[in-house]
Amino acid sequence: MSDDPRSPATGWVELRVWRQFLAVAEELHFGRAAQRLHLTQPPVTQAIAQLEQTLGVRLFDRTRRHVALTPAGEALLPEVRELLARAQALPVSARAAAAGEVGRVRLAFVSTVGFERLPTWVRDFHAQSPGVSLELVEATGDVQLEAFARGEIDTGLMLHSPGQAPLGLSHLAVSQEPLVLAVPARHPLARAPRVALAQVLAEPLVMFPRRILPSLHDAVMALYRGQGLAPHIAQEAIQMQTIVNLVWGGLGLAWVPASVMQFRRQGVVYRQAEEFEPQGRRRVVLPACETSLVWRAGEAGEPPPALRRFIDFVRAQVQG
């Protein structure tokens, strides 16, 4: 078997040979093509002959006075032009990819950021980096961690208690907000803008399962245990919209991030709890939550360029 990379056995042709083919095809004259390529004519003639041998087809009809493309040459011409144009663009594309100007970022997010922040960020990031596509998937924290482990997402917006970002992932704190109470509009506690903590602790709860928000679930449980109580969880639900809908249905109250107030459900109001113990005036620290952008750093300790660009964008939004 021949080791010539242009042999029929390999079918591989160097770009310089395609450039020579294009010059001859456009000039329809070997001398002018050679001059255009800053070559003498014999190497060009030899390259075209070797190309035809490699492909096993005749690309040019030629006589001493006339050169014309064969039907095979005519068919090949637009594809060669496209090939060379793409090859010429490769360095630019490589530099753009290295700078994070092109690429893909697979972003998972919890529903609370979808009410306000995420739509604005997606719009502004697209305007700033049109070559980077954002692939969005709504997912709770536990699902995001599983997706990270399988390599199915690049980054995620996750909820957790302040300072309790998931271990093993890099993170950027995006926002911190209190938990407020979702209350049925017909409930007596809905009549005042703030409610007494003692009244809240006695009410049944609609609650998210611990597996999806362990640190935040534990913070709510600690609030009740601090008062010597165990909460009565009437129903668990995963999505915040579902929790609010269950509150509307009268199953109980719900502790939800303040951003959920953007979700307007007729028949449900949002109230703050008084930060004092039921017996006395000592202040109780009510649970709060934090949203973080999390990601897994690459092998070199840095995320891929397109992801780095998105992280820098989010950091600018947070700091701005």
C-alpha positions in Angstrom: 0.0 0.0 0.0 1.3 3.4 -0.9 2.3 5.9 1.9 1.5 8.9 -0.4 -1.2 10.9 1.5 -2.7 11.8 -1.8 -3.0 8.2 -3.0 -6.3 6.5 -3.9 -5.8 4.3 -0.8 -6.2 7.3 1.6 -8.2 9.7 -0.5 -6.7 12.6 1.4 -5.7 15.8 -0.4 -3.7 18.7 1.0 -5.3 22.1 1.0 -2.6 23.5 -1.2 -3.6 21.1 -4.0 -7.3 22.3 -3.7 -6.0 25.9 -4.0 -4.2 24.9 -7.1 -7.3 23.3 -8.5 -9.4 26.4 -7.7 -6.8 28.7 -9.4 -6.8 26.6 -12.6 -10.6 26.2 -12.5 -11.1 30.0 -12.3 -8.4 31.0 -14.7 -8.9 28.1 -17.1 -5.2 28.5 -17.9 -2.3 26.7 -16.2 0.2 29.6 -16.8 -2.1 32.3 -15.3 -3.0 30.0 -12.5 0.7 29.4 -11.7 1.3 33.1 -11.8 -1.6 33.8 -9.5 -0.2 31.2 -7.0 3.4 32.6 -7.4 4.6 29.3 -8.7 6.0 28.1 -12.0 3.7 26.1 -14.3 5.2 22.6 -14.0 4.3 22.1 -10.2 0.8 23.2 -10.9 0.4 20.9 -13.9 1.8 18.0 -11.8 -0.4 18.7 -8.8 -3.6 18.6 -10.9 -2.5 15.4 -12.6 -1.9 13.8 -9.2 -5.2 15.1 -7.9 -7.0 13.5 -10.8 -5.2 10.3 -10.1 -6.1 10.4 -6.4 -9.8 11.0 -7.2 -9.9 8.6 -10.1 -11.7 11.2 -12.3 -10.7 13.7 -14.9 -11.3 17.3 -13.7 -10.1 19.2 -16.8 -10.3 18.8 -20.6 -7.1 20.3 -21.8 -5.3 20.8 -25.1 -2.4 23.1 -26.0 -4.8 26.0 -26.6 -7.8 25.2 -24.4 -8.6 24.3 -20.8 -12.1 23.5 -19.6 -13.7 21.9 -16.6 -15.2 18.5 -17.0 -18.7 17.8 -15.5 -16.9 16.3 -12.5 -14.7 19.4 -12.2 -17.8 21.7 -12.4 -19.5 19.7 -9.7 -16.5 19.9 -7.5 -15.8 23.6 -7.9 -18.4 25.1 -5.4 -17.5 22.5 -2.8 -13.8 23.4 -3.1 -14.6 27.1 -2.7 -16.6 26.3 0.4 -13.8 24.1 1.8 -11.2 26.7 1.3 -13.4 29.4 2.8 -14.0 27.3 5.9 -10.3 26.5 6.2 -9.5 30.2 6.0 -12.0 30.9 8.7 -10.6 28.3 11.1 -8.0 30.5 12.8 -10.6 33.1 13.4 -13.0 30.5 14.8 -10.3 29.0 17.0 -9.5 32.4 18.4 -13.2 33.1 19.0 -13.6 29.8 20.8 -10.6 30.4 22.9 -11.9 33.8 23.9 -15.4 32.3 24.7 -17.0 34.3 21.9 -18.6 31.1 20.4 -19.7 27.9 22.1 -22.5 26.4 24.2 -23.4 26.8 27.9 -25.9 24.3 29.3 -27.5 26.1 32.2 -29.9 24.5 34.7 -31.9 26.8 37.0 -34.4 26.6 39.9 -37.8 28.1 39.3 -37.3 31.1 41.6 -34.7 32.7 39.3 -37.1 32.2 36.4 -39.5 34.8 37.7 -37.4 37.8 37.1 -33.6 37.5 36.9 -33.2 34.8 34.4 -35.3 36.2 31.5 -33.4 39.5 31.7 -30.0 37.8 31.9 -30.7 35.5 29.0 -31.7 38.5 26.9 -28.7 40.6 27.8 -26.2 37.8 27.5 -27.5 37.0 24.0 -27.1 40.7 23.0 -23.5 40.7 24.5 -22.4 37.3 23.2 -24.5 36.2 20.2 -22.1 33.4 19.4 -22.7 31.6 22.6 -25.9 29.6 22.8 -27.6 29.1 26.2 -29.4 25.8 26.6 -31.8 26.1 29.5 -33.3 23.4 31.7 -35.4 24.0 34.8 -34.2 21.6 37.6 -34.2 21.4 41.3 -30.9 21.3 43.2 -30.8 17.5 43.6 -31.5 17.0 39.9 -28.8 19.5 39.0 -26.2 17.7 41.2 -27.0 14.4 39.4 -26.7 16.2 36.0 -23.3 17.6 37.0 -22.1 14.1 37.9 -23.2 12.8 34.5 -21.7 15.8 32.6 -25.1 16.9 31.3 -24.9 20.5 32.4 -22.1 23.1 32.6 -23.5 25.4 35.3 -26.6 25.9 37.4 -28.5 28.4 39.5 -29.2 26.8 42.8 -31.0 27.6 46.1 -29.5 26.9 49.4 -29.1 28.4 52.9 -26.6 31.3 53.1 -23.1 30.1 53.0 -24.2 26.5 52.2 -23.4 26.2 48.5 -22.9 22.5 47.4 -19.5 21.1 48.2 -17.2 20.2 45.3 -18.4 22.9 43.0 -17.2 26.4 42.4 -19.8 29.0 43.1 -20.7 32.7 42.8 -23.3 34.1 45.2 -26.0 35.8 43.1 -28.6 37.0 45.7 -29.8 36.5 49.2 -33.4 36.9 50.3 -35.6 36.1 53.2 -38.3 33.4 53.4 -41.8 34.8 53.4 -45.1 33.1 54.1 -47.5 32.2 51.4 -51.0 32.4 53.0 -54.5 31.7 51.6 -56.2 35.0 51.1 -59.2 33.8 53.1 -57.0 32.8 56.1 -57.2 35.1 59.2 -53.4 35.6 59.0 -53.8 37.3 55.6 -55.5 40.3 57.2 -52.3 42.0 58.5 -49.1 42.8 56.6 -47.0 40.9 59.2 -48.0 37.9 61.2 -46.9 36.7 64.7 -44.5 33.9 64.7 -46.5 32.0 67.4 -49.5 31.9 65.0 -47.4 30.6 62.1 -45.8 27.8 64.1 -49.2 26.4 64.9 -50.3 26.1 61.3 -49.9 23.1 59.0 -47.2 23.5 56.3 -46.8 22.8 52.6 -43.1 22.0 52.3 -40.5 21.1 49.8 -38.8 17.7 50.4 -35.4 17.7 52.1 -33.7 16.0 49.2 -34.2 19.0 46.9 -33.1 21.7 49.3 -31.4 20.0 52.3 -29.8 23.1 53.9 -33.0 25.2 53.5 -35.2 22.4 54.7 -33.0 22.0 57.8 -33.1 25.8 58.5 -36.9 25.7 58.5 -37.0 22.7 60.8 -34.5 24.4 63.1 -36.8 27.3 63.5 -39.5 25.1 64.8 -37.2 23.0 67.0 -35.9 26.2 68.5 -39.4 26.8 69.8 -39.7 23.2 71.1 -42.1 22.3 68.3 -42.2 19.9 65.4 -43.9 21.3 62.3 -47.0 19.6 60.9 -46.2 19.0 57.3 -49.5 18.5 55.6 -48.1 18.1 52.1 -44.8 18.1 50.3 -44.2 19.4 46.7 -41.2 20.1 44.6 -41.9 23.1 42.5 -42.6 26.5 44.1 -45.5 27.2 41.8 -47.1 23.9 43.0 -46.5 24.8 46.6 -48.2 28.1 46.2 -51.1 26.4 44.4 -51.5 24.0 47.3 -51.6 26.9 49.7 -54.4 28.3 47.6 -56.1 24.9 48.0 -56.1 25.4 51.8 -53.6 22.6 52.7 -51.5 25.0 54.8 -49.0 27.9 54.9 -45.7 27.7 53.1 -42.2 29.2 53.7 -41.0 30.4 50.2 -38.2 32.6 49.0 -39.3 36.3 48.6 -38.7 36.1 44.9 -41.7 33.7 44.6 -43.8 36.8 45.3 -43.4 37.5 41.6 -45.7 34.5 41.1 -49.1 36.1 41.4 -51.7 33.5 42.3 -55.2 34.7 42.9 -56.3 33.7 46.3 -52.8 33.7 47.8 -51.0 36.5 49.6 -47.5 36.8 50.9 -46.7 37.9 54.4 -43.6 38.5 56.6 -43.4 36.8 60.0 -42.4 38.8 63.1 -38.9 38.0 64.2 -39.7 37.4 67.9 -40.2 34.3 70.1 -43.8 33.5 70.9 -43.0 33.9 74.6 -41.1 37.1 75.1 -39.4 39.7 72.9 -36.1 38.0 72.1 -35.4 38.1 68.4 -35.5 34.9 66.4 -33.4 34.6 63.2 -35.9 33.6 60.5 -34.6 31.4 57.7 -33.2 33.1 54.6 -32.0 31.6 51.3 -29.2 32.3 48.9 -29.0 31.7 45.1 -25.6 30.8 43.7 -24.3 30.1 40.2 -22.4 26.9 40.5 -20.1 25.1 38.1 -17.4 22.4 38.0 -14.0 23.8 37.1 -12.1 22.1 34.2 -9.0 19.9 34.5 -6.8 23.0 34.5 -8.8 24.6 37.3 -10.6 26.9 35.0 -14.0 26.5 33.3 -14.2 26.3 29.5 -14.0 29.7 27.7 -17.7 30.0 26.8 -18.7 29.1 30.4 -16.1 31.6 31.8 -17.7 34.3 29.6 -21.1 33.5 31.1 -19.7 33.4 34.7 -18.1 36.8 34.1 -21.3 38.2 32.7 -23.3 37.0 35.8 -20.6 38.4 38.1 -20.9 41.8 36.4 -24.7 41.7 36.9 -24.3 40.9 40.6 -21.7 43.5 41.2 -23.4 46.1 39.1 
